[in-house]
Amino acid sequence: MKGTEKASYFQEALTIVKRLLQQERKDKNKLYSLHEPEVI
């Protein structure tokens, strides 16, 4: 894996984690799974 590929991979993961940490109890479209973020 090259540097740019790693950066892209980790940027995607960090975006998901940021979304998880910022969600609130009353929010809709909550994130329930880190390994399958599309799960509702």
N, CA, C and O atoms as CSV, one atom per row, in Angstrom:
chain,resi,resn,atom,element,x,y,z
A,1,MET,N,N,0.842,-1.170,0.000
A,1,MET,CA,C,0.000,0.000,0.000
A,1,MET,C,C,0.892,1.239,0.000
A,1,MET,O,O,1.794,1.359,0.829
A,2,LYS,N,N,0.646,2.134,-0.906
A,2,LYS,CA,C,1.435,3.366,-1.002
A,2,LYS,C,C,0.910,4.405,-0.015
A,2,LYS,O,O,-0.177,4.266,0.547
A,3,GLY,N,N,1.714,5.448,0.178
A,3,GLY,CA,C,1.361,6.501,1.126
A,3,GLY,C,C,0.012,7.141,0.868
A,3,GLY,O,O,-0.752,7.382,1.802
A,4,THR,N,N,-0.290,7.421,-0.403
A,4,THR,CA,C,-1.566,8.067,-0.714
A,4,THR,C,C,-2.742,7.115,-0.481
A,4,THR,O,O,-3.823,7.548,-0.082
A,5,GLU,N,N,-2.533,5.829,-0.726
A,5,GLU,CA,C,-3.578,4.836,-0.477
A,5,GLU,C,C,-3.852,4.725,1.021
A,5,GLU,O,O,-5.005,4.634,1.442
A,6,LYS,N,N,-2.788,4.734,1.822
A,6,LYS,CA,C,-2.943,4.675,3.280
A,6,LYS,C,C,-3.680,5.910,3.781
A,6,LYS,O,O,-4.581,5.807,4.614
A,7,ALA,N,N,-3.296,7.074,3.275
A,7,ALA,CA,C,-3.936,8.324,3.697
A,7,ALA,C,C,-5.430,8.289,3.382
A,7,ALA,O,O,-6.250,8.703,4.202
A,8,SER,N,N,-5.778,7.804,2.212
A,8,SER,CA,C,-7.177,7.712,1.813
A,8,SER,C,C,-7.940,6.745,2.707
A,8,SER,O,O,-9.057,7.035,3.133
A,9,TYR,N,N,-7.338,5.605,2.988
A,9,TYR,CA,C,-7.971,4.595,3.850
A,9,TYR,C,C,-8.220,5.159,5.244
A,9,TYR,O,O,-9.317,5.017,5.785
A,10,PHE,N,N,-7.216,5.792,5.821
A,10,PHE,CA,C,-7.362,6.316,7.176
A,10,PHE,C,C,-8.282,7.529,7.219
A,10,PHE,O,O,-8.964,7.741,8.221
A,11,GLN,N,N,-8.316,8.317,6.174
A,11,GLN,CA,C,-9.226,9.461,6.134
A,11,GLN,C,C,-10.665,8.980,6.184
A,11,GLN,O,O,-11.496,9.571,6.873
A,12,GLU,N,N,-10.961,7.923,5.466
A,12,GLU,CA,C,-12.303,7.347,5.469
A,12,GLU,C,C,-12.661,6.836,6.863
A,12,GLU,O,O,-13.763,7.083,7.350
A,13,ALA,N,N,-11.735,6.126,7.504
A,13,ALA,CA,C,-11.962,5.603,8.857
A,13,ALA,C,C,-12.148,6.740,9.856
A,13,ALA,O,O,-13.026,6.668,10.716
A,14,LEU,N,N,-11.337,7.781,9.752
A,14,LEU,CA,C,-11.442,8.908,10.675
A,14,LEU,C,C,-12.769,9.659,10.497
A,14,LEU,O,O,-13.329,10.160,11.472
A,15,THR,N,N,-13.259,9.737,9.289
A,15,THR,CA,C,-14.548,10.375,9.033
A,15,THR,C,C,-15.665,9.617,9.737
A,15,THR,O,O,-16.564,10.230,10.312
A,16,ILE,N,N,-15.616,8.301,9.695
A,16,ILE,CA,C,-16.624,7.471,10.354
A,16,ILE,C,C,-16.543,7.638,11.872
A,16,ILE,O,O,-17.574,7.768,12.533
A,17,VAL,N,N,-15.341,7.635,12.427
A,17,VAL,CA,C,-15.163,7.793,13.871
A,17,VAL,C,C,-15.637,9.174,14.313
A,17,VAL,O,O,-16.269,9.303,15.362
A,18,LYS,N,N,-15.342,10.202,13.531
A,18,LYS,CA,C,-15.784,11.554,13.860
A,18,LYS,C,C,-17.309,11.615,13.898
A,18,LYS,O,O,-17.891,12.218,14.800
A,19,ARG,N,N,-17.942,10.999,12.930
A,19,ARG,CA,C,-19.401,10.958,12.890
A,19,ARG,C,C,-19.947,10.247,14.128
A,19,ARG,O,O,-20.933,10.692,14.716
A,20,LEU,N,N,-19.316,9.157,14.518
A,20,LEU,CA,C,-19.737,8.402,15.699
A,20,LEU,C,C,-19.642,9.256,16.957
A,20,LEU,O,O,-20.566,9.270,17.771
A,21,LEU,N,N,-18.542,9.958,17.116
A,21,LEU,CA,C,-18.321,10.744,18.322
A,21,LEU,C,C,-19.201,11.991,18.389
A,21,LEU,O,O,-19.489,12.478,19.483
A,22,GLN,N,N,-19.625,12.507,17.263
A,22,GLN,CA,C,-20.425,13.725,17.248
A,22,GLN,C,C,-21.928,13.471,17.302
A,22,GLN,O,O,-22.699,14.405,17.525
A,23,GLN,N,N,-22.358,12.234,17.104
A,23,GLN,CA,C,-23.793,11.990,17.098
A,23,GLN,C,C,-24.382,12.144,18.502
A,23,GLN,O,O,-23.716,11.895,19.507
A,24,GLU,N,N,-25.629,12.554,18.537
A,24,GLU,CA,C,-26.331,12.774,19.792
A,24,GLU,C,C,-27.497,11.798,19.883
A,24,GLU,O,O,-27.917,11.211,18.886
A,25,ARG,N,N,-27.999,11.640,21.076
A,25,ARG,CA,C,-29.068,10.682,21.328
A,25,ARG,C,C,-30.276,10.911,20.417
A,25,ARG,O,O,-30.859,9.946,19.924
A,26,LYS,N,N,-30.655,12.152,20.187
A,26,LYS,CA,C,-31.862,12.469,19.407
A,26,LYS,C,C,-31.625,12.502,17.905
A,26,LYS,O,O,-32.581,12.641,17.142
A,27,ASP,N,N,-30.384,12.380,17.460
A,27,ASP,CA,C,-30.066,12.438,16.027
A,27,ASP,C,C,-30.697,11.281,15.260
A,27,ASP,O,O,-30.855,10.174,15.776
A,28,LYS,N,N,-31.048,11.574,14.021
A,28,LYS,CA,C,-31.503,10.511,13.119
A,28,LYS,C,C,-30.298,10.012,12.341
A,28,LYS,O,O,-29.254,10.665,12.333
A,29,ASN,N,N,-30.423,8.887,11.700
A,29,ASN,CA,C,-29.342,8.281,10.915
A,29,ASN,C,C,-28.095,8.036,11.768
A,29,ASN,O,O,-26.979,8.363,11.366
A,30,LYS,N,N,-28.307,7.457,12.950
A,30,LYS,CA,C,-27.182,7.171,13.836
A,30,LYS,C,C,-26.298,6.079,13.246
A,30,LYS,O,O,-26.736,5.243,12.455
A,31,LEU,N,N,-25.059,6.122,13.659
A,31,LEU,CA,C,-24.094,5.110,13.269
A,31,LEU,C,C,-24.065,4.062,14.379
A,31,LEU,O,O,-23.759,4.390,15.526
A,32,TYR,N,N,-24.375,2.820,14.058
A,32,TYR,CA,C,-24.440,1.759,15.042
A,32,TYR,C,C,-23.302,0.756,14.914
A,32,TYR,O,O,-23.058,-0.024,15.835
A,33,SER,N,N,-22.616,0.768,13.801
A,33,SER,CA,C,-21.592,-0.233,13.555
A,33,SER,C,C,-20.420,0.398,12.822
A,33,SER,O,O,-20.601,1.016,11.773
A,34,LEU,N,N,-19.207,0.244,13.373
A,34,LEU,CA,C,-18.033,0.791,12.714
A,34,LEU,C,C,-17.602,-0.054,11.526
A,34,LEU,O,O,-17.137,0.486,10.521
A,35,HIS,N,N,-17.749,-1.369,11.625
A,35,HIS,CA,C,-17.288,-2.223,10.529
A,35,HIS,C,C,-18.315,-2.327,9.391
A,35,HIS,O,O,-17.973,-2.764,8.292
A,36,GLU,N,N,-19.574,-1.928,9.646
A,36,GLU,CA,C,-20.583,-1.873,8.597
A,36,GLU,C,C,-21.405,-0.601,8.789
A,36,GLU,O,O,-22.541,-0.670,9.258
A,37,PRO,N,N,-20.853,0.556,8.435
A,37,PRO,CA,C,-21.532,1.822,8.705
A,37,PRO,C,C,-22.885,1.998,8.006
A,37,PRO,O,O,-23.674,2.854,8.406
A,38,GLU,N,N,-23.157,1.210,6.983
A,38,GLU,CA,C,-24.425,1.347,6.286
A,38,GLU,C,C,-25.583,0.673,7.028
A,38,GLU,O,O,-26.741,0.844,6.648
A,39,VAL,N,N,-25.279,-0.097,8.087
A,39,VAL,CA,C,-26.314,-0.774,8.867
A,39,VAL,C,C,-27.116,0.257,9.636
A,39,VAL,O,O,-26.556,1.142,10.283
A,40,ILE,N,N,-28.431,0.135,9.561
A,40,ILE,CA,C,-29.309,1.090,10.257
A,40,ILE,C,C,-29.863,0.457,11.501
A,40,ILE,O,O,-30.625,1.092,12.230
